[in-house]
């Protein structure tokens, strides 16, 4: 397999890592067919043999775009934190793995926003107590709501940013979150 570069998150995909986070995909990567970036989850359209990672000069972003990237970063950290905690609390072993893999993808999304907005670090958010959810079904319901919120956020704000690069990234990540909705609906 030739090394591919994800132009959204900047990670290189090779024989050693193409199966990372495979339980976070509807139909995981195979050596002969790399369908997703194993790090951020975007589809093969964004995987290039000789690609340049999407980036933008901070000076070209207006205040509203920076604010949107900041909110997007916080949204993804919040969702990543949820999946980490949910992976510890659900009972089904496969669901534990799926939630763990989803957490890593959500944190990668947060890091993409951090890079685009030139933020110094990811935020540390207050973590709610998720022990109030008892069944795996309850966790799946909350996961679906979070993913639907992320899709709505990306769809709304991708139209309000001052950069076509940021717009493309938000739309690409929206597609990932749409697949997550399907994924947390299948158990």
Secondary structure, 3 states (H helix, E strand, C coil): CCCEEECCCCCEECCCCCCCCHHHCCCCCECCECCECCCCCCEHHHEECCCCCCCCCHHHCCHHHHHHHHHHHHHHHHHHHHHHHHHHHCCCHHHHHHHHHHHHHHHHHHHHHHHHCCCCCCCCCCCCCHHHCCCHHHHHHHHHHHHHHHHHHHHHHCCCCCCHHHHHHHHHHHHHHHHHHHHHHCC
